[in-house]
Amino acid sequence: MSLRLNYRQVNAPAFRAMMAAEQHNAGRGLDKVLAELVKIRVSQINGCAFCLDMHAKDLLKLGDYQEKLVLVSVWREAPVFSGKERALLELAESVTLISQGGVPQAVYDNVREYVSEEEFVDWILSINTINNWNRIAISTGMYPGVSM
């Protein structure tokens, strides 16, 4: 494996724009564990090894979440996830795979049982941000362990 290019160096303004979105998301008060689970699930769907590796490590830094880490790809069949976690993981899948069926009303309604309209927008932005990071990492050839 080889890094195609260091996007941070060749286009620093683009990197800063992505970091601004990330910093905005971090400042919105979203549950940190759930945010990492969402990032992991989206990265699994997109096949982004770099982001999956990073966010799995970030989740484990938050505490003993090994079981959830192992089971997040099969969250529907795993009883370790709360109703809110299930709702947001389903939303993350719907947004990531949006061309396959949009975000069904039932998914929206389920998420809204747990979050306000404002928080819904925060989660959508967070989901879109990790999708963007995945696409940048994959397109530029990033892989676990690469130093930037």
Accessible surface in RSA format (square Angstrom, percent):
REM  Atomic radii and reference values for relative SASA: ProtOr
REM  Chains: A
REM  Algorithm: Lee & Richards
REM  Probe-radius: 1.40
REM  Slices: 20
REM RES _ NUM      All-atoms   Total-Side   Main-Chain    Non-polar    All polar
REM                ABS   REL    ABS   REL    ABS   REL    ABS   REL    ABS   REL
RES MET A   1   192.83  99.9 114.29  75.6  78.54 187.0 111.16  94.5  81.67 108.2
RES SER A   2    88.75  75.0  73.18  97.7  15.57  35.9  42.18  89.8  46.57  65.2
RES LEU A   3    50.69  28.2  27.10  19.4  23.59  59.3  27.10  19.0  23.59  63.5
RES ARG A   4   175.35  73.6 139.29  71.0  36.06  85.9  48.74  66.6 126.60  76.7
RES LEU A   5    79.30  44.2  70.47  50.4   8.83  22.2  79.30  55.7   0.00   0.0
RES ASN A   6    24.20  16.7  19.77  19.1   4.43  10.7  10.84  26.1  13.36  12.9
RES TYR A   7    19.52   9.1  19.42  11.1   0.09   0.2  15.91  12.0   3.61   4.4
RES ARG A   8    87.36  36.7  80.47  41.0   6.89  16.4  18.71  25.6  68.65  41.6
RES GLN A   9   143.28  80.1 112.99  82.6  30.29  72.1  38.94  82.9 104.34  79.1
RES VAL A  10   104.49  68.8  67.34  61.0  37.14  89.5  74.23  64.5  30.25  82.1
RES ASN A  11    73.87  50.9  70.62  68.2   3.25   7.8  15.73  37.9  58.14  56.2
RES ALA A  12    36.47  33.5  34.69  53.5   1.79   4.1  34.69  48.8   1.79   4.7
RES PRO A  13    83.52  60.9  76.55  69.8   6.97  25.3  78.08  64.5   5.44  33.8
RES ALA A  14    46.29  42.6  36.70  56.6   9.60  21.8  44.74  63.0   1.55   4.1
RES PHE A  15    45.33  22.7  44.80  27.7   0.53   1.4  45.29  27.5   0.04   0.1
RES ARG A  16   143.76  60.4 138.41  70.6   5.35  12.7  69.05  94.4  74.72  45.3
RES ALA A  17    65.22  60.0  49.08  75.7  16.14  36.7  57.55  81.1   7.66  20.3
RES MET A  18    24.34  12.6  23.95  15.9   0.39   0.9   7.00   5.9  17.34  23.0
RES MET A  19    62.50  32.4  62.50  41.4   0.00   0.0  54.23  46.1   8.26  10.9
RES ALA A  20    57.08  52.5  49.26  76.0   7.82  17.8  51.80  72.9   5.28  14.0
RES ALA A  21    27.78  25.5  20.99  32.4   6.79  15.4  26.84  37.8   0.94   2.5
RES GLU A  22    34.23  19.7  34.16  25.8   0.07   0.2  24.86  48.1   9.36   7.6
RES GLN A  23   115.21  64.4 104.51  76.4  10.71  25.5  39.77  84.6  75.45  57.2
RES HIS A  24    89.53  48.9  77.70  54.0  11.83  30.3  56.17  57.9  33.36  38.8
RES ASN A  25    10.81   7.5   7.90   7.6   2.91   7.0   6.81  16.4   4.00   3.9
RES ALA A  26    81.43  74.9  48.57  75.0  32.86  74.7  61.60  86.7  19.84  52.5
RES GLY A  27    66.73  82.3   0.00   N/A  66.73  82.3  35.30  96.9  31.43  70.4
RES ARG A  28    91.59  38.5  67.45  34.4  24.14  57.5  12.39  16.9  79.20  48.0
RES GLY A  29    70.11  86.5   0.00   N/A  70.11  86.5  39.53 108.5  30.57  68.5
RES LEU A  30    24.52  13.7  10.82   7.7  13.70  34.4  13.35   9.4  11.17  30.1
RES ASP A  31    72.82  51.0  57.83  57.6  15.00  35.5  20.29  47.8  52.53  52.4
RES LYS A  32   144.04  70.3 137.31  84.3   6.73  16.0  82.74  74.5  61.31  65.3
RES VAL A  33    24.04  15.8  24.04  21.8   0.00   0.0  24.04  20.9   0.00   0.0
RES LEU A  34     3.39   1.9   3.27   2.3   0.12   0.3   3.27   2.3   0.12   0.3
RES ALA A  35    13.45  12.4  13.28  20.5   0.18   0.4  13.41  18.9   0.05   0.1
RES GLU A  36    21.63  12.4  21.63  16.4   0.00   0.0   0.91   1.8  20.71  16.9
RES LEU A  37     0.00   0.0   0.00   0.0   0.00   0.0   0.00   0.0   0.00   0.0
RES VAL A  38     0.21   0.1   0.21   0.2   0.00   0.0   0.21   0.2   0.00   0.0
RES LYS A  39    24.30  11.9  24.30  14.9   0.00   0.0   5.25   4.7  19.05  20.3
RES ILE A  40     0.09   0.1   0.09   0.1   0.00   0.0   0.09   0.1   0.00   0.0
RES ARG A  41    37.56  15.8  37.56  19.1   0.00   0.0   0.00   0.0  37.56  22.8
RES VAL A  42     0.00   0.0   0.00   0.0   0.00   0.0   0.00   0.0   0.00   0.0
RES SER A  43     0.16   0.1   0.00   0.0   0.16   0.4   0.00   0.0   0.16   0.2
RES GLN A  44    51.73  28.9  30.55  22.3  21.18  50.4  15.96  34.0  35.77  27.1
RES ILE A  45    46.14  26.3  13.83  10.3  32.31  77.9  21.17  15.2  24.97  67.8
RES ASN A  46    34.35  23.7  12.17  11.8  22.18  53.4   8.72  21.0  25.63  24.8
RES GLY A  47    57.26  70.6   0.00   N/A  57.26  70.6  35.41  97.2  21.85  48.9
RES CYS A  48     2.11   1.6   1.11   1.2   1.00   2.3   0.45   1.1   1.66   1.8
RES ALA A  49    53.09  48.8  43.38  66.9   9.71  22.1  47.47  66.9   5.61  14.9
RES PHE A  50    29.73  14.9  28.75  17.8   0.99   2.6  28.75  17.4   0.99   2.8
RES CYS A  51     2.52   1.9   2.52   2.8   0.00   0.0   0.00   0.0   2.52   2.7
RES LEU A  52    56.18  31.3  56.18  40.2   0.00   0.0  56.18  39.5   0.00   0.0
RES ASP A  53    42.50  29.8  35.51  35.3   6.99  16.5  11.09  26.1  31.41  31.3
RES MET A  54    74.82  38.7  70.94  47.0   3.88   9.2  41.30  35.1  33.52  44.4
RES HIS A  55    14.30   7.8  14.30   9.9   0.00   0.0  11.09  11.4   3.21   3.7
RES ALA A  56    17.80  16.4  17.80  27.5   0.00   0.0  17.80  25.1   0.00   0.0
RES LYS A  57   116.79  57.0 113.88  69.9   2.91   6.9  75.63  68.1  41.15  43.8
RES ASP A  58    40.21  28.2  37.79  37.6   2.42   5.7  10.80  25.4  29.41  29.3
RES LEU A  59     0.00   0.0   0.00   0.0   0.00   0.0   0.00   0.0   0.00   0.0
RES LEU A  60    71.48  39.8  55.56  39.7  15.92  40.0  55.99  39.3  15.49  41.7
RES LYS A  61   164.64  80.3 126.35  77.5  38.29  91.2  89.48  80.5  75.16  80.1
RES LEU A  62    74.77  41.6  46.24  33.1  28.53  71.7  50.39  35.4  24.37  65.6
RES GLY A  63    33.45  41.3   0.00   N/A  33.45  41.3  30.59  84.0   2.86   6.4
RES ASP A  64   138.75  97.2 103.45 103.0  35.30  83.5  44.05 103.7  94.71  94.5
RES TYR A  65    61.46  28.7  59.42  33.8   2.03   5.3  26.32  19.8  35.14  43.3
RES GLN A  66    90.76  50.7  90.54  66.2   0.21   0.5  43.75  93.1  47.00  35.6
RES GLU A  67   105.65  60.7  97.59  73.8   8.06  19.2  38.63  74.7  67.02  54.7
RES LYS A  68    39.97  19.5  39.64  24.3   0.33   0.8  18.66  16.8  21.31  22.7
RES LEU A  69    29.65  16.5  24.99  17.9   4.66  11.7  24.99  17.6   4.66  12.6
RES VAL A  70    97.34  64.1  74.28  67.2  23.06  55.6  81.22  70.6  16.12  43.7
RES LEU A  71    48.94  27.3  48.94  35.0   0.00   0.0  48.94  34.4   0.00   0.0
RES VAL A  72     0.01   0.0   0.01   0.0   0.00   0.0   0.01   0.0   0.00   0.0
RES SER A  73    53.63  45.3  38.58  51.5  15.04  34.7  18.73  39.9  34.90  48.9
RES VAL A  74    67.99  44.7  64.86  58.7   3.13   7.5  67.99  59.1   0.00   0.0
RES TRP A  75    11.77   4.7  11.77   5.7   0.00   0.0  11.51   6.1   0.25   0.4
RES ARG A  76   127.86  53.7 104.58  53.3  23.28  55.4  48.76  66.6  79.09  47.9
RES GLU A  77   131.24  75.3  99.91  75.6  31.32  74.6  69.50 134.4  61.74  50.4
RES ALA A  78     4.12   3.8   1.89   2.9   2.23   5.1   4.12   5.8   0.00   0.0
RES PRO A  79   122.03  88.9  94.69  86.3  27.34  99.4  98.76  81.5  23.27 144.7
RES VAL A  80    41.74  27.5  22.38  20.3  19.36  46.6  30.25  26.3  11.49  31.2
RES PHE A  81     9.12   4.6   0.00   0.0   9.12  23.7   0.84   0.5   8.29  23.7
RES SER A  82    57.44  48.5  44.63  59.6  12.80  29.5  51.57 109.8   5.86   8.2
RES GLY A  83    32.97  40.7   0.00   N/A  32.97  40.7  18.07  49.6  14.90  33.4
RES LYS A  84    66.33  32.4  65.29  40.1   1.04   2.5  31.09  28.0  35.25  37.5
RES GLU A  85    17.95  10.3  17.95  13.6   0.00   0.0   5.31  10.3  12.64  10.3
RES ARG A  86    62.18  26.1  61.65  31.4   0.53   1.3  31.82  43.5  30.36  18.4
RES ALA A  87     0.31   0.3   0.00   0.0   0.31   0.7   0.16   0.2   0.14   0.4
RES LEU A  88     0.00   0.0   0.00   0.0   0.00   0.0   0.00   0.0   0.00   0.0
RES LEU A  89     0.00   0.0   0.00   0.0   0.00   0.0   0.00   0.0   0.00   0.0
RES GLU A  90    47.58  27.3  47.54  36.0   0.04   0.1   3.45   6.7  44.14  36.0
RES LEU A  91     0.00   0.0   0.00   0.0   0.00   0.0   0.00   0.0   0.00   0.0
RES ALA A  92     0.00   0.0   0.00   0.0   0.00   0.0   0.00   0.0   0.00   0.0
RES GLU A  93    15.88   9.1  15.48  11.7   0.40   0.9   7.30  14.1   8.58   7.0
RES SER A  94    17.32  14.6   9.61  12.8   7.71  17.8   7.64  16.3   9.69  13.6
RES VAL A  95    13.34   8.8   7.51   6.8   5.83  14.0   7.51   6.5   5.83  15.8
RES THR A  96    13.93   9.9   0.40   0.4  13.53  32.2   1.64   2.2  12.29  18.6
RES LEU A  97    67.33  37.5  61.99  44.3   5.34  13.4  65.14  45.8   2.19   5.9
RES ILE A  98    97.85  55.7  92.06  68.6   5.80  14.0  92.06  66.3   5.80  15.7
RES SER A  99   113.14  95.6  71.19  95.0  41.95  96.6  54.66 116.4  58.48  81.9
RES GLN A 100   140.50  78.6 100.45  73.4  40.04  95.3  43.21  92.0  97.29  73.8
RES GLY A 101    57.02  70.3   0.00   N/A  57.02  70.3  39.36 108.0  17.67  39.6
RES GLY A 102    28.14  34.7   0.00   N/A  28.14  34.7  21.82  59.9   6.33  14.2
RES VAL A 103    49.82  32.8  23.04  20.9  26.78  64.5  23.04  20.0  26.78  72.6
RES PRO A 104    62.95  45.9  52.54  47.9  10.41  37.9  62.95  52.0   0.00   0.0
RES GLN A 105   120.09  67.2 109.66  80.1  10.43  24.8  55.40 117.9  64.69  49.1
RES ALA A 106    75.26  69.2  62.87  97.0  12.39  28.2  67.84  95.5   7.42  19.7
RES VAL A 107     9.19   6.0   8.52   7.7   0.67   1.6   9.17   8.0   0.02   0.1
RES TYR A 108    67.63  31.6  67.63  38.5   0.00   0.0  49.03  36.8  18.60  22.9
RES ASP A 109    68.86  48.2  64.39  64.1   4.48  10.6  27.31  64.3  41.55  41.4
RES ASN A 110    47.18  32.5  45.74  44.2   1.44   3.5  13.29  32.0  33.89  32.8
RES VAL A 111     0.18   0.1   0.18   0.2   0.00   0.0   0.18   0.2   0.00   0.0
RES ARG A 112    77.39  32.5  62.03  31.6  15.36  36.6  13.51  18.5  63.88  38.7
RES GLU A 113   134.66  77.3  95.39  72.2  39.28  93.5  39.92  77.2  94.75  77.4
RES TYR A 114    91.32  42.6  64.20  36.5  27.13  70.6  44.62  33.5  46.70  57.6
RES VAL A 115     6.65   4.4   0.47   0.4   6.18  14.9   4.70   4.1   1.95   5.3
RES SER A 116    53.32  45.1  44.65  59.6   8.67  20.0  46.23  98.4   7.09   9.9
RES GLU A 117   114.79  65.9 110.79  83.8   4.00   9.5  33.86  65.5  80.93  66.1
RES GLU A 118   109.35  62.8 100.62  76.1   8.73  20.8  42.32  81.9  67.03  54.7
RES GLU A 119    70.25  40.3  70.25  53.1   0.00   0.0  18.74  36.2  51.50  42.1
RES PHE A 120    28.54  14.3  28.54  17.7   0.00   0.0  28.54  17.3   0.00   0.0
RES VAL A 121    97.10  63.9  96.57  87.4   0.53   1.3  96.83  84.1   0.27   0.7
RES ASP A 122    10.91   7.6   9.32   9.3   1.59   3.8   1.60   3.8   9.31   9.3
RES TRP A 123     3.22   1.3   3.22   1.6   0.00   0.0   0.63   0.3   2.59   4.2
RES ILE A 124    43.21  24.6  43.21  32.2   0.00   0.0  43.21  31.1   0.00   0.0
RES LEU A 125    65.77  36.6  63.81  45.7   1.96   4.9  65.57  46.0   0.20   0.6
RES SER A 126     3.01   2.5   2.19   2.9   0.82   1.9   0.00   0.0   3.01   4.2
RES ILE A 127     0.00   0.0   0.00   0.0   0.00   0.0   0.00   0.0   0.00   0.0
RES ASN A 128    60.96  42.0  60.61  58.6   0.35   0.8  17.24  41.5  43.71  42.3
RES THR A 129     3.11   2.2   2.36   2.4   0.76   1.8   1.81   2.4   1.31   2.0
RES ILE A 130     1.72   1.0   1.19   0.9   0.54   1.3   1.19   0.9   0.54   1.5
RES ASN A 131    11.16   7.7  11.16  10.8   0.00   0.0  10.00  24.1   1.16   1.1
RES ASN A 132    71.22  49.1  69.54  67.2   1.68   4.0   6.58  15.8  64.64  62.5
RES TRP A 133    32.16  12.9  31.29  15.1   0.87   2.0  29.36  15.7   2.80   4.5
RES ASN A 134     0.00   0.0   0.00   0.0   0.00   0.0   0.00   0.0   0.00   0.0
RES ARG A 135   114.00  47.9 111.59  56.9   2.41   5.7  57.60  78.7  56.40  34.2
RES ILE A 136    44.16  25.1  41.10  30.6   3.06   7.4  44.07  31.7   0.09   0.2
RES ALA A 137     2.78   2.6   2.69   4.2   0.09   0.2   2.76   3.9   0.02   0.1
RES ILE A 138    78.95  44.9  67.95  50.6  11.01  26.5  72.11  51.9   6.84  18.6
RES SER A 139    69.82  59.0  55.18  73.6  14.64  33.7  32.47  69.1  37.35  52.3
RES THR A 140    13.06   9.3  13.01  13.2   0.05   0.1  13.06  17.5   0.00   0.0
RES GLY A 141    18.55  22.9   0.00   N/A  18.55  22.9  15.70  43.1   2.85   6.4
RES MET A 142    17.07   8.8   2.42   1.6  14.64  34.9   1.39   1.2  15.68  20.8
RES TYR A 143    53.90  25.2  53.75  30.6   0.15   0.4  25.01  18.8  28.90  35.6
RES PRO A 144    55.63  40.5  41.35  37.7  14.28  51.9  42.10  34.8  13.53  84.1
RES GLY A 145    75.12  92.6   0.00   N/A  75.12  92.6  42.11 115.6  33.01  73.9
RES VAL A 146    23.15  15.2   7.52   6.8  15.63  37.7  10.80   9.4  12.36  33.5
RES SER A 147   100.86  85.2  79.42 106.0  21.44  49.4  49.97 106.4  50.89  71.3
RES MET A 148    63.41  32.8   4.95   3.3  58.46 139.2  19.94  17.0  43.47  57.6
END  Absolute sums over single chains surface
CHAIN  1 A     7894.4       6169.6       1724.8       4443.0       3451.4
END  Absolute sums over all chains
TOTAL          7894.4       6169.6       1724.8       4443.0       3451.4
